[in-house]
Amino acid sequence: MLLKKLIEILKTFDKAELKKFRRFISSDYFNTNESVTKLFKLIAAFFPEFDVNDPKMSPEALFKKIYGTRTYDEKTYRYLLSSLYSLVEKYLAISMFEKNDMEIRKYVIDDLTERRLFGIAGKNLLALESSLDKDNLIGGEYIYNKEDITLIWHQLYFLSNIQEPIIEKRYEQGELQLFSSFVELSHIYQILHQVSHTYNLPLKDNIVFEYLKNIDYRKILEYIERNESRGIPAAENERLIKVLKIYLCFMITIQDDKDEKYFNKMNDYVEQYSQFFGKNELQNLHLMLATCCNRKRTAINDEKYQKINFEIIKRAASLDLYTSYTAQYMDVNNFIIIFQTALQLNEADWAADFLRKYGEKISPEYSVDMTGYSFAELFFCKKQFERSLASLSKVKLKLFRLKIPVKVLMLKLYYELNYIEESFSLIDSFTHFLSSNKKIRKNESDNLLRFLNFYRELLKVKAASGSSRVNKELRKELASSSLLPHKAWLIEKADELKV
């Protein structure tokens, strides 16, 4: 078992890294057991396959290569293997540590302070803080490093008996901790709501929710804004306190679905202070705005907040926020929501541009399905129904969240192509799917069932071959229905059949 774990790690190494690790374990600073070095060289000879079933890699064969005629000893072999595995873990840790110059410099300053070399430590700390503030975009890593630096300053002043600046550093440390903890709790609150909404999971009361519900966000926000209007600093780090207003507005508006004042403030602040943030945090802020919009679509006005949400989406796309770092795949659920939102607002050209930009960033596991579905939607918008159906037929539905949009598009295609029997059959299977599947949110399921009811009524009229027409009551009910999926298309089809 230990050999398999070791091999799993070694398989991630390329030739250069394997060579680097060989130098690592050959250093007597890390390893003084020559037999462990020999064991690694024997295992490395099986690169890149590392076939553990090869007889030459059996414990007995490896042991014999190391010790010659000595009788195989299980305990000794396991000790060597365990030592080698520990060295691999140490190598991985040190490799990651070496990549983080900031952490190395902090440890050096800590050690210099422990050695009472306060002058050198102070100069190094000034240089470190200066280099951090050159690229001072607000994000988790920046705040984490700023917190550490204020603590190191406090330690340095305290141990060297320099008392006066300690209180300012403690103020700043408190502000940083307040900011980082509040931001992280806001993120957790948003993620919980988003996951609950996406996967139909109930939220339960817990101490985090209770804590967040009992903070007077309005009072804190008023304090900051009042001091700003008077030109009075609200904190040592004014920049952080400025952007803290965004998170205060978020917590107010996420807890009050009917609120619009603080939502608008939050949206304005995100745009106003976007230059202060790193890409990851800007991505988080736009997700938070989207979560608020989704809730307000239900609570206030569907069409209004769908349009506002789309403006937020366009801003995020213009800032390239949907993949915040090079290796990140585009979230497929997010892709579907964005793509459908654009189409529902008759923004087919924008949707096509979005597909070109982000389609290649979808995980290979889902890219074929997503591309097939997306092109099917675009062909449908151009009324190229046969091409749309052909593209949709390539979708294998590996992703659960794709099942609903594919079924809806199939219904619309069947309607347009006059596949009446197929339409009725799909209505029945889709209804059963919605009624029996617990992964689908109840409000989403209810809205889709309303869509199917309207669709069925229109289909009955269409199937009557002109002998019947859509009555005014049905058309009126359609127009007044809120949160109805594909409402514009249903109204268009109703108008084609109206009395």
C-alpha positions, 0 to 999 in steps of 0.5 A, a space after each residue: 500500500 505504501 509503495 502504491 502511494 509513493 508511486 502515485 506521487 512519483 508518476 506526477 514527476 517529469 524527468 527534470 523533477 525526478 532528477 531534482 528529487 534524486 539530488 534532494 535525497 542524495 544530500 546528507 542534510 536531508 538523508 544519511 541512509 544510503 540504502 534509502 537512496 539506493 531504493 529510490 534509484 531502483 524505483 526510479 528506473 521504472 519511470 514513467 510507467 512504474 508498474 508495481 506488478 512488475 516482478 522486478 519491483 517486488 519487495 524481495 527483488 528490490 531488497 536483494 538489489 540493495 543488500 545482495 545475499 542478505 535474507 529478505 527482512 520485511 521490517 527493514 524493507 518497510 522502514 526504507 520505504 517509509 523513510 523514502 515516502 517521508 522524504 518525498 513529502 518533505 521534498 513536496 513541502 520544501 518545493 512549495 515553500 521555495 516558490 513562496 518568496 514572501 513566506 521565506 522572507 517572513 521566516 528569516 525576519 522571525 529568526 533574526 528577531 529571535 536572535 535579537 538582531 533587531 536592526 537587520 530584522 527591521 530593515 528586512 521587514 521594511 523592504 518586505 512590506 514595501 515589496 508587498 505594497 507595490 502590488 497591493 491588489 486586495 485579495 486573500 493572500 495580500 490580507 494574510 501577508 499584511 496581517 502577518 507583517 503587522 504581527 511581526 512588527 509588533 513582536 519586533 517593537 515589543 522585544 526591542 523595547 520600542 513601545 510607541 508604535 505598538 498601538 498603531 500596529 495593533 489597530 492595523 492588525 485589528 482592522 485587517 483581522 476584522 476585514 479578512 474574517 468578515 469577508 470570508 464569512 460573507 463568502 461562506 454565506 454566499 456560497 451556502 445560499 448558492 449551493 442550496 439554490 443550485 442543488 436543492 439542498 435545505 439550509 439549516 440554522 447554525 451559529 454562523 447564520 445566527 452570528 451574521 444575522 445579529 450584526 448591525 451592518 447598517 450602523 457600521 456602514 453609516 459610521 464609515 460613510 459619515 466619517 468619509 463625508 466629514 473627511 475623517 479617517 475611519 481606520 488606519 487602513 482607509 483603503 480596506 475600510 472603503 471596500 468593506 462597504 461592499 460586504 456590508 451592503 451585501 449582507 444587508 441585501 442578501 438578508 432582505 430580498 426586498 431591498 434595492 437601496 443597498 443592492 444598488 449601493 453594492 453594485 456601484 461600489 464594486 464598479 467604483 472600487 474594482 481597481 483595488 481588487 485582485 482577479 479572484 476577489 473580483 470574481 467572488 464579488 460578481 458571484 455575490 451580486 449574481 446571487 442577490 439578483 437571483 433572489 430579487 428576481 423572485 422577490 421583486 421583479 423577474 424581468 428587471 433583475 434578469 436584465 440587471 444580472 445580465 449587465 453584471 455578467 457582461 461586466 464580469 466577462 469584460 474583465 475576464 473573471 469567469 476563469 480567474 487563473 490560467 489553469 481554471 476550467 469554466 464552471 459548467 453550471 455558470 456557463 449554462 446560466 450565463 448562456 441562457 440568460 443572454 439568449 432569453 434577452 435576445 443577445 444571441 451575438 453576445 452569447 456566440 462571442 461568450 461561447 467562442 471565448 469560454 467554450 474552450 475553457 470548459 473541462 474536456 469531460 463536458 466540452 463536447 456536450 456543452 459545445 453541441 448544446 450551445 450551437 443547438 441553441 444558436 441555430 434555434 435562434 436563427 430558426 435553423 431548426 434542422 441544424 439545431 436538432 442535429 447539433 442537439 443529437 450529439 449531446 450525451 448528457 454527462 452533466 445533470 444540469 444540462 438535462 433540463 435545458 436540453 429537454 426544453 430545447 427539444 420541446 421547442 424544436 419539436 413544436 417548430 418542426 411539427 413533431 406533434 406526437 413526439 412533443 406529447 411524449 416528451 411532455 409526459 417524460 419531462 413531467 415525470 422527470 421533474 416530479 420524481 427528481 429531488 435534485 431539482 429545486 422545488 421553485 425551479 420544478 414548479 416554474 418548469 411545470 407551468 411552462 409545460 402546462 402552457 406548452 401543452 395548451 399551445 400544442 393542442 391548438 396547433 395539433 387541431 390544424 387551424 380549427 382552434 385558436 388560443 383564447 384571450 384568457 390564455 394569452 393574458 395569463 401567459 403575459 402576466 406570469 412571472 418567473 416563467 421559463 421561455 416566456 417570450 417564446 411561448 408568447 410568440 407562439 401564442 400570438 401565431 395562434 391567437 383568435 
